[in-house]
């Protein structure tokens, strides 16, 4: 299940790598700039999705370890 939580970030990382590689190989100056900017945007999206996916995995583990809450009645206390 952890793999599926991180799958969008993996796809985003692949796109970021492709754009940054394309920025290096492109001959046009404007193409290099746009590929580099989009590559950096996808790097930011990748980091965001990794944090989101890891948070989802941690929340799921917390649900499994959830403790039962005990409720006490006021009748037990002596005034």
N, C-alpha and C positions, 0 to 999 in steps of 0.2 A: 504494500500500500504506500510505502514511503516513496517508491519510484514514481508512482502516478502523481504524487503531490509535487514532485520536482520536475516532471516532464515538460511543462510550459517553459520553465527556466532553461532547460536543456535546448529546446528549440530556439529560444531567444538568443542563447549563446552562439548557436550555429549561425544564425543570421548576422549577429554582431561580428563574428570572425570573418564571414564572407564579405561583409561590407568594408571592414577595415583592410582586408586583403585586396579588395577591388580598388580601394582608395590609393593603395600603394602602386598598383599596376596600371591605373588609368592614365591616359596621355593628356587629356584635357584638364586644365587647371580648375575649371568650375566643377567638373565631375569629381575631381579629387576632394574638393572642399565639401560637396554634398555627401559623398560617400563617407567621409570622415565624421561629419556631423551626425549623420544617421547611425553610423557605427557606434558613436559615443552614446547616442540616445538608447540604442539597443543594449549597450553595456549597462546603463542605468536601469533599464527595464529588467534585465537579467538579474541584477542584484536585488531589485525589489521583489521579483518573483521567487528568488531563492529564500529571502527572508520570510515571505508569505508562506511558502511551502514548508519551511522548517517550523514556523509557528503553528501551522496546521498539524504537523506531525507531533509536536510537543503537546498541543491541546488534546489530541487524540490519546496520547499516553496518559495525560492527567485524568481523563475520563475513566480510563481503565483502573487507575489507582485511587479513585474517589472514595473518600471515607464516609461512613455513615454519620449523620449528625444526631446526637442524642439530645432530646428535649427533657428538661426537668420541670416538674410542676411546682407551683408556689406552695402547695400543701406540705412539702417536705421541710420547709423552713419554719423555725420557731421564732416568734416575735417576742 
